[in-house]
Amino acid sequence: MLASAGALVEHHDVPDVDHGYDGEDENEEAARASYALIARHIRQATSSGA
């Protein structure tokens, strides 16, 4: 439904982290990867081609 409305939709499981993990948690690599994914979506959504 979201994709058909033009929303950027992806599902990513991040195992072994709690809901509010960030760069200071024991799984810093997972947090950094998640933030990079979010940044990519923001760039895509706000680019001139969107």
mmCIF file of the N, C-alpha and C atoms, coordinates in Angstrom:
data_MODEL
# 
_entry.id   MODEL 
# 
loop_
_atom_site.group_PDB 
_atom_site.id 
_atom_site.type_symbol 
_atom_site.label_atom_id 
_atom_site.label_alt_id 
_atom_site.label_comp_id 
_atom_site.label_asym_id 
_atom_site.label_entity_id 
_atom_site.label_seq_id 
_atom_site.pdbx_PDB_ins_code 
_atom_site.Cartn_x 
_atom_site.Cartn_y 
_atom_site.Cartn_z 
_atom_site.occupancy 
_atom_site.B_iso_or_equiv 
_atom_site.pdbx_formal_charge 
_atom_site.auth_seq_id 
_atom_site.auth_comp_id 
_atom_site.auth_asym_id 
_atom_site.auth_atom_id 
_atom_site.pdbx_PDB_model_num 
ATOM 1   N N  . MET A 1 1  ? 0.817  -1.192 0.000  1.00 0.00 ? 1  MET A N  1 
ATOM 2   C CA . MET A 1 1  ? 0.000  0.000  0.000  1.00 0.00 ? 1  MET A CA 1 
ATOM 3   C C  . MET A 1 1  ? 0.864  1.261  0.000  1.00 0.00 ? 1  MET A C  1 
ATOM 4   N N  . LEU A 1 2  ? 1.871  1.299  0.859  1.00 0.00 ? 2  LEU A N  1 
ATOM 5   C CA . LEU A 1 2  ? 2.742  2.468  0.890  1.00 0.00 ? 2  LEU A CA 1 
ATOM 6   C C  . LEU A 1 2  ? 3.500  2.636  -0.411 1.00 0.00 ? 2  LEU A C  1 
ATOM 7   N N  . ALA A 1 3  ? 4.032  1.522  -0.937 1.00 0.00 ? 3  ALA A N  1 
ATOM 8   C CA . ALA A 1 3  ? 4.793  1.595  -2.181 1.00 0.00 ? 3  ALA A CA 1 
ATOM 9   C C  . ALA A 1 3  ? 3.910  2.092  -3.326 1.00 0.00 ? 3  ALA A C  1 
ATOM 10  N N  . SER A 1 4  ? 2.670  1.660  -3.382 1.00 0.00 ? 4  SER A N  1 
ATOM 11  C CA . SER A 1 4  ? 1.780  2.099  -4.460 1.00 0.00 ? 4  SER A CA 1 
ATOM 12  C C  . SER A 1 4  ? 1.440  3.580  -4.348 1.00 0.00 ? 4  SER A C  1 
ATOM 13  N N  . ALA A 1 5  ? 1.622  4.151  -3.155 1.00 0.00 ? 5  ALA A N  1 
ATOM 14  C CA . ALA A 1 5  ? 1.397  5.583  -2.962 1.00 0.00 ? 5  ALA A CA 1 
ATOM 15  C C  . ALA A 1 5  ? 2.656  6.388  -3.219 1.00 0.00 ? 5  ALA A C  1 
ATOM 16  N N  . GLY A 1 6  ? 3.749  5.703  -3.585 1.00 0.00 ? 6  GLY A N  1 
ATOM 17  C CA . GLY A 1 6  ? 4.988  6.395  -3.902 1.00 0.00 ? 6  GLY A CA 1 
ATOM 18  C C  . GLY A 1 6  ? 5.972  6.497  -2.741 1.00 0.00 ? 6  GLY A C  1 
ATOM 19  N N  . ALA A 1 7  ? 5.659  5.877  -1.613 1.00 0.00 ? 7  ALA A N  1 
ATOM 20  C CA . ALA A 1 7  ? 6.565  5.921  -0.460 1.00 0.00 ? 7  ALA A CA 1 
ATOM 21  C C  . ALA A 1 7  ? 7.744  4.985  -0.692 1.00 0.00 ? 7  ALA A C  1 
ATOM 22  N N  . LEU A 1 8  ? 8.892  5.365  -0.137 1.00 0.00 ? 8  LEU A N  1 
ATOM 23  C CA . LEU A 1 8  ? 10.056 4.480  -0.175 1.00 0.00 ? 8  LEU A CA 1 
ATOM 24  C C  . LEU A 1 8  ? 9.847  3.413  0.880  1.00 0.00 ? 8  LEU A C  1 
ATOM 25  N N  . VAL A 1 9  ? 9.804  2.163  0.456  1.00 0.00 ? 9  VAL A N  1 
ATOM 26  C CA . VAL A 1 9  ? 9.486  1.084  1.390  1.00 0.00 ? 9  VAL A CA 1 
ATOM 27  C C  . VAL A 1 9  ? 10.543 -0.013 1.291  1.00 0.00 ? 9  VAL A C  1 
ATOM 28  N N  . GLU A 1 10 ? 11.147 -0.336 2.415  1.00 0.00 ? 10 GLU A N  1 
ATOM 29  C CA . GLU A 1 10 ? 12.061 -1.470 2.534  1.00 0.00 ? 10 GLU A CA 1 
ATOM 30  C C  . GLU A 1 10 ? 11.900 -2.023 3.938  1.00 0.00 ? 10 GLU A C  1 
ATOM 31  N N  . HIS A 1 11 ? 12.162 -3.312 4.076  1.00 0.00 ? 11 HIS A N  1 
ATOM 32  C CA . HIS A 1 11 ? 12.137 -3.939 5.396  1.00 0.00 ? 11 HIS A CA 1 
ATOM 33  C C  . HIS A 1 11 ? 13.517 -4.505 5.676  1.00 0.00 ? 11 HIS A C  1 
ATOM 34  N N  . HIS A 1 12 ? 14.066 -4.174 6.832  1.00 0.00 ? 12 HIS A N  1 
ATOM 35  C CA . HIS A 1 12 ? 15.380 -4.679 7.224  1.00 0.00 ? 12 HIS A CA 1 
ATOM 36  C C  . HIS A 1 12 ? 15.299 -5.190 8.655  1.00 0.00 ? 12 HIS A C  1 
ATOM 37  N N  . ASP A 1 13 ? 15.632 -6.449 8.857  1.00 0.00 ? 13 ASP A N  1 
ATOM 38  C CA . ASP A 1 13 ? 15.761 -6.994 10.205 1.00 0.00 ? 13 ASP A CA 1 
ATOM 39  C C  . ASP A 1 13 ? 17.158 -6.668 10.712 1.00 0.00 ? 13 ASP A C  1 
ATOM 40  N N  . VAL A 1 14 ? 17.237 -6.235 11.950 1.00 0.00 ? 14 VAL A N  1 
ATOM 41  C CA . VAL A 1 14 ? 18.531 -5.962 12.582 1.00 0.00 ? 14 VAL A CA 1 
ATOM 42  C C  . VAL A 1 14 ? 18.586 -6.841 13.826 1.00 0.00 ? 14 VAL A C  1 
ATOM 43  N N  . PRO A 1 15 ? 19.172 -8.029 13.700 1.00 0.00 ? 15 PRO A N  1 
ATOM 44  C CA . PRO A 1 15 ? 19.168 -8.977 14.815 1.00 0.00 ? 15 PRO A CA 1 
ATOM 45  C C  . PRO A 1 15 ? 20.052 -8.528 15.973 1.00 0.00 ? 15 PRO A C  1 
ATOM 46  N N  . ASP A 1 16 ? 19.681 -8.956 17.155 1.00 0.00 ? 16 ASP A N  1 
ATOM 47  C CA . ASP A 1 16 ? 20.470 -8.758 18.373 1.00 0.00 ? 16 ASP A CA 1 
ATOM 48  C C  . ASP A 1 16 ? 20.627 -7.312 18.803 1.00 0.00 ? 16 ASP A C  1 
ATOM 49  N N  . VAL A 1 17 ? 19.656 -6.462 18.478 1.00 0.00 ? 17 VAL A N  1 
ATOM 50  C CA . VAL A 1 17 ? 19.668 -5.084 18.980 1.00 0.00 ? 17 VAL A CA 1 
ATOM 51  C C  . VAL A 1 17 ? 18.299 -4.785 19.580 1.00 0.00 ? 17 VAL A C  1 
ATOM 52  N N  . ASP A 1 18 ? 18.265 -3.852 20.530 1.00 0.00 ? 18 ASP A N  1 
ATOM 53  C CA . ASP A 1 18 ? 16.980 -3.476 21.101 1.00 0.00 ? 18 ASP A CA 1 
ATOM 54  C C  . ASP A 1 18 ? 16.358 -2.345 20.278 1.00 0.00 ? 18 ASP A C  1 
ATOM 55  N N  . HIS A 1 19 ? 15.202 -1.891 20.686 1.00 0.00 ? 19 HIS A N  1 
ATOM 56  C CA . HIS A 1 19 ? 14.450 -0.908 19.898 1.00 0.00 ? 19 HIS A CA 1 
ATOM 57  C C  . HIS A 1 19 ? 15.187 0.416  19.740 1.00 0.00 ? 19 HIS A C  1 
ATOM 58  N N  . GLY A 1 20 ? 15.834 0.890  20.770 1.00 0.00 ? 20 GLY A N  1 
ATOM 59  C CA . GLY A 1 20 ? 16.432 2.219  20.727 1.00 0.00 ? 20 GLY A CA 1 
ATOM 60  C C  . GLY A 1 20 ? 17.938 2.214  20.592 1.00 0.00 ? 20 GLY A C  1 
ATOM 61  N N  . TYR A 1 21 ? 18.498 1.276  19.821 1.00 0.00 ? 21 TYR A N  1 
ATOM 62  C CA . TYR A 1 21 ? 19.954 1.197  19.728 1.00 0.00 ? 21 TYR A CA 1 
ATOM 63  C C  . TYR A 1 21 ? 20.504 2.403  18.978 1.00 0.00 ? 21 TYR A C  1 
ATOM 64  N N  . ASP A 1 22 ? 21.750 2.742  19.285 1.00 0.00 ? 22 ASP A N  1 
ATOM 65  C CA . ASP A 1 22 ? 22.425 3.838  18.602 1.00 0.00 ? 22 ASP A CA 1 
ATOM 66  C C  . ASP A 1 22 ? 23.923 3.563  18.526 1.00 0.00 ? 22 ASP A C  1 
ATOM 67  N N  . GLY A 1 23 ? 24.713 4.526  18.132 1.00 0.00 ? 23 GLY A N  1 
ATOM 68  C CA . GLY A 1 23 ? 26.139 4.346  17.939 1.00 0.00 ? 23 GLY A CA 1 
ATOM 69  C C  . GLY A 1 23 ? 26.915 4.068  19.204 1.00 0.00 ? 23 GLY A C  1 
ATOM 70  N N  . GLU A 1 24 ? 26.291 4.181  20.361 1.00 0.00 ? 24 GLU A N  1 
ATOM 71  C CA . GLU A 1 24 ? 26.995 3.918  21.603 1.00 0.00 ? 24 GLU A CA 1 
ATOM 72  C C  . GLU A 1 24 ? 26.674 2.535  22.166 1.00 0.00 ? 24 GLU A C  1 
ATOM 73  N N  . ASP A 1 25 ? 25.830 1.776  21.507 1.00 0.00 ? 25 ASP A N  1 
ATOM 74  C CA . ASP A 1 25 ? 25.502 0.421  21.943 1.00 0.00 ? 25 ASP A CA 1 
ATOM 75  C C  . ASP A 1 25 ? 26.618 -0.538 21.560 1.00 0.00 ? 25 ASP A C  1 
ATOM 76  N N  . GLU A 1 26 ? 26.519 -1.754 22.062 1.00 0.00 ? 26 GLU A N  1 
ATOM 77  C CA . GLU A 1 26 ? 27.547 -2.744 21.765 1.00 0.00 ? 26 GLU A CA 1 
ATOM 78  C C  . GLU A 1 26 ? 27.560 -3.138 20.296 1.00 0.00 ? 26 GLU A C  1 
ATOM 79  N N  . ASN A 1 27 ? 26.469 -2.937 19.582 1.00 0.00 ? 27 ASN A N  1 
ATOM 80  C CA . ASN A 1 27 ? 26.413 -3.269 18.158 1.00 0.00 ? 27 ASN A CA 1 
ATOM 81  C C  . ASN A 1 27 ? 26.448 -1.981 17.330 1.00 0.00 ? 27 ASN A C  1 
ATOM 82  N N  . GLU A 1 28 ? 27.528 -1.243 17.481 1.00 0.00 ? 28 GLU A N  1 
ATOM 83  C CA . GLU A 1 28 ? 27.685 0.040  16.797 1.00 0.00 ? 28 GLU A CA 1 
ATOM 84  C C  . GLU A 1 28 ? 27.622 -0.112 15.278 1.00 0.00 ? 28 GLU A C  1 
ATOM 85  N N  . GLU A 1 29 ? 28.148 -1.214 14.774 1.00 0.00 ? 29 GLU A N  1 
ATOM 86  C CA . GLU A 1 29 ? 28.146 -1.445 13.326 1.00 0.00 ? 29 GLU A CA 1 
ATOM 87  C C  . GLU A 1 29 ? 26.718 -1.499 12.772 1.00 0.00 ? 29 GLU A C  1 
ATOM 88  N N  . ALA A 1 30 ? 25.814 -2.170 13.472 1.00 0.00 ? 30 ALA A N  1 
ATOM 89  C CA . ALA A 1 30 ? 24.417 -2.250 13.037 1.00 0.00 ? 30 ALA A CA 1 
ATOM 90  C C  . ALA A 1 30 ? 23.765 -0.875 13.067 1.00 0.00 ? 30 ALA A C  1 
ATOM 91  N N  . ALA A 1 31 ? 24.067 -0.090 14.092 1.00 0.00 ? 31 ALA A N  1 
ATOM 92  C CA . ALA A 1 31 ? 23.498 1.249  14.186 1.00 0.00 ? 31 ALA A CA 1 
ATOM 93  C C  . ALA A 1 31 ? 23.983 2.110  13.027 1.00 0.00 ? 31 ALA A C  1 
ATOM 94  N N  . ARG A 1 32 ? 25.261 2.078  12.748 1.00 0.00 ? 32 ARG A N  1 
ATOM 95  C CA . ARG A 1 32 ? 25.810 2.882  11.647 1.00 0.00 ? 32 ARG A CA 1 
ATOM 96  C C  . ARG A 1 32 ? 25.206 2.461  10.307 1.00 0.00 ? 32 ARG A C  1 
ATOM 97  N N  . ALA A 1 33 ? 25.030 1.177  10.094 1.00 0.00 ? 33 ALA A N  1 
ATOM 98  C CA . ALA A 1 33 ? 24.429 0.695  8.848  1.00 0.00 ? 33 ALA A CA 1 
ATOM 99  C C  . ALA A 1 33 ? 22.978 1.164  8.731  1.00 0.00 ? 33 ALA A C  1 
ATOM 100 N N  . SER A 1 34 ? 22.253 1.148  9.830  1.00 0.00 ? 34 SER A N  1 
ATOM 101 C CA . SER A 1 34 ? 20.859 1.600  9.820  1.00 0.00 ? 34 SER A CA 1 
ATOM 102 C C  . SER A 1 34 ? 20.765 3.089  9.535  1.00 0.00 ? 34 SER A C  1 
ATOM 103 N N  . TYR A 1 35 ? 21.639 3.881  10.167 1.00 0.00 ? 35 TYR A N  1 
ATOM 104 C CA . TYR A 1 35 ? 21.630 5.322  9.922  1.00 0.00 ? 35 TYR A CA 1 
ATOM 105 C C  . TYR A 1 35 ? 22.021 5.641  8.483  1.00 0.00 ? 35 TYR A C  1 
ATOM 106 N N  . ALA A 1 36 ? 22.942 4.870  7.909  1.00 0.00 ? 36 ALA A N  1 
ATOM 107 C CA . ALA A 1 36 ? 23.309 5.062  6.506  1.00 0.00 ? 36 ALA A CA 1 
ATOM 108 C C  . ALA A 1 36 ? 22.118 4.762  5.598  1.00 0.00 ? 36 ALA A C  1 
ATOM 109 N N  . LEU A 1 37 ? 21.365 3.738  5.929  1.00 0.00 ? 37 LEU A N  1 
ATOM 110 C CA . LEU A 1 37 ? 20.169 3.398  5.153  1.00 0.00 ? 37 LEU A CA 1 
ATOM 111 C C  . LEU A 1 37 ? 19.131 4.519  5.233  1.00 0.00 ? 37 LEU A C  1 
ATOM 112 N N  . ILE A 1 38 ? 18.919 5.044  6.433  1.00 0.00 ? 38 ILE A N  1 
ATOM 113 C CA . ILE A 1 38 ? 17.975 6.152  6.613  1.00 0.00 ? 38 ILE A CA 1 
ATOM 114 C C  . ILE A 1 38 ? 18.429 7.361  5.807  1.00 0.00 ? 38 ILE A C  1 
ATOM 115 N N  . ALA A 1 39 ? 19.727 7.675  5.868  1.00 0.00 ? 39 ALA A N  1 
ATOM 116 C CA . ALA A 1 39 ? 20.262 8.821  5.119  1.00 0.00 ? 39 ALA A CA 1 
ATOM 117 C C  . ALA A 1 39 ? 20.070 8.636  3.619  1.00 0.00 ? 39 ALA A C  1 
ATOM 118 N N  . ARG A 1 40 ? 20.285 7.397  3.144  1.00 0.00 ? 40 ARG A N  1 
ATOM 119 C CA . ARG A 1 40 ? 20.086 7.125  1.718  1.00 0.00 ? 40 ARG A CA 1 
ATOM 120 C C  . ARG A 1 40 ? 18.645 7.363  1.311  1.00 0.00 ? 40 ARG A C  1 
ATOM 121 N N  . HIS A 1 41 ? 17.712 6.938  2.139  1.00 0.00 ? 41 HIS A N  1 
ATOM 122 C CA . HIS A 1 41 ? 16.295 7.147  1.840  1.00 0.00 ? 41 HIS A CA 1 
ATOM 123 C C  . HIS A 1 41 ? 15.945 8.635  1.835  1.00 0.00 ? 41 HIS A C  1 
ATOM 124 N N  . ILE A 1 42 ? 16.496 9.373  2.767  1.00 0.00 ? 42 ILE A N  1 
ATOM 125 C CA . ILE A 1 42 ? 16.226 10.813 2.804  1.00 0.00 ? 42 ILE A CA 1 
ATOM 126 C C  . ILE A 1 42 ? 16.780 11.488 1.552  1.00 0.00 ? 42 ILE A C  1 
ATOM 127 N N  . ARG A 1 43 ? 18.014 11.129 1.168  1.00 0.00 ? 43 ARG A N  1 
ATOM 128 C CA . ARG A 1 43 ? 18.592 11.707 -0.055 1.00 0.00 ? 43 ARG A CA 1 
ATOM 129 C C  . ARG A 1 43 ? 17.740 11.353 -1.261 1.00 0.00 ? 43 ARG A C  1 
ATOM 130 N N  . GLN A 1 44 ? 17.304 10.110 -1.339 1.00 0.00 ? 44 GLN A N  1 
ATOM 131 C CA . GLN A 1 44 ? 16.478 9.682  -2.474 1.00 0.00 ? 44 GLN A CA 1 
ATOM 132 C C  . GLN A 1 44 ? 15.150 10.428 -2.500 1.00 0.00 ? 44 GLN A C  1 
ATOM 133 N N  . ALA A 1 45 ? 14.540 10.590 -1.344 1.00 0.00 ? 45 ALA A N  1 
ATOM 134 C CA . ALA A 1 45 ? 13.222 11.236 -1.268 1.00 0.00 ? 45 ALA A CA 1 
ATOM 135 C C  . ALA A 1 45 ? 13.288 12.722 -1.559 1.00 0.00 ? 45 ALA A C  1 
ATOM 136 N N  . THR A 1 46 ? 14.448 13.325 -1.306 1.00 0.00 ? 46 THR A N  1 
ATOM 137 C CA . THR A 1 46 ? 14.547 14.784 -1.468 1.00 0.00 ? 46 THR A CA 1 
ATOM 138 C C  . THR A 1 46 ? 15.368 15.189 -2.680 1.00 0.00 ? 46 THR A C  1 
ATOM 139 N N  . SER A 1 47 ? 15.778 14.222 -3.488 1.00 0.00 ? 47 SER A N  1 
ATOM 140 C CA . SER A 1 47 ? 16.561 14.554 -4.687 1.00 0.00 ? 47 SER A CA 1 
ATOM 141 C C  . SER A 1 47 ? 15.658 15.185 -5.725 1.00 0.00 ? 47 SER A C  1 
ATOM 142 N N  . SER A 1 48 ? 16.261 15.877 -6.648 1.00 0.00 ? 48 SER A N  1 
ATOM 143 C CA . SER A 1 48 ? 15.474 16.579 -7.670 1.00 0.00 ? 48 SER A CA 1 
ATOM 144 C C  . SER A 1 48 ? 14.719 15.629 -8.576 1.00 0.00 ? 48 SER A C  1 
ATOM 145 N N  . GLY A 1 49 ? 15.143 14.362 -8.641 1.00 0.00 ? 49 GLY A N  1 
ATOM 146 C CA . GLY A 1 49 ? 14.458 13.388 -9.489 1.00 0.00 ? 49 GLY A CA 1 
ATOM 147 C C  . GLY A 1 49 ? 13.284 12.713 -8.832 1.00 0.00 ? 49 GLY A C  1 
ATOM 148 N N  . ALA A 1 50 ? 13.026 13.028 -7.558 1.00 0.00 ? 50 ALA A N  1 
ATOM 149 C CA . ALA A 1 50 ? 11.949 12.350 -6.842 1.00 0.00 ? 50 ALA A CA 1 
ATOM 150 C C  . ALA A 1 50 ? 10.599 12.912 -7.180 1.00 0.00 ? 50 ALA A C  1 
# 
